[in-house]
Amino acid sequence: MDNIVTFLGAAFALTGSPGPNTLSIAAAGAAFGARRSLGYMVGLLAGMIVVMSAVAAGLTSLVLAIPNMLQVLALLAVVYFLYLAWKIATAPPIGEETAAGRAPTFPGGVFLSLVNPKAYAAMGALFSGFTLAVADPATDAFFKIAVLTLVIAAVNLAWLSAGATLTRLFRDPLANRIVNIIFAALLLLSLLPALIR
C-alpha cells in the first residue's frame, strides 16, 4: 500500500507540473473554452497511453538507439510546438468563431503527447522507480498504466478548467489576447529544458 501512495504522489507531481501537455490544455481552455478543447484533451490522454505502453515495453530505448532519431524527434516537437503556440496566441476571443479560431483537435493532442520529451522522462521515472506488482512485470505495467491514465485525466481536467476560468475572467478581447500570448510563450518555454540537454 505504501508503494501505491508514493507512486500516486509522484504521479501527480510529475504529470501535474507545468509542461507541454498541461500548459497546452490550459492554453486551449483559455483560447477556445473547455467544451471546444475536450477532443484535444482526450487526444493528449490517448497519446500518453501510447507513451506509457512504449516505455513499459522498452520500445523507446530501441527507437532512440537509431542514429539521429533523437534529433529528428526533437525537430518534430519544436515544429509542432511552434504551430500550436501560434494557434493559441492568435486565437480570437471565445464567441468569435472564425476559421482561424479552430480549436486543437484529437489528432493534435495525440501527436503532442508522442513528441513531448517530458512525457517520456516522467513515464520513464515512474515505470523504473516503482514496483506495484512484484510477482509479474506485465501486471505491474498494466496497473501502472491504469492508475496513471486516471491521474493524467484528472490533471488534464484541472488544467483545462483553470484555462477556461481565465478566459471567463478576461472576456475583454485585449485581456484575452494577453492571456493567450502568455500561455503560448509558456508552452514554448516548457520545451527548453528538453532541448538544452
Buried (B, 14 or more C-beta within 10 A) or exposed (E): EEEEEEBBEBBBEBBBEBBBBBBBBBBBBBBBBBEBBBBBBBBBBBBBBBBBBBBBEEEBEEEEEEEEEBEEBBEEBBEBBBEBBEBBBBBBBBEEEEEEBEBBEBEBBBBBBBBBBBBBBBBBBBBEEBEBBEEEEEEBBBBBBEBBBEBBBEBBBBBBBBBBBBBEEBEEEEBBBEBBBBBBBBBBEBBEEBEEE
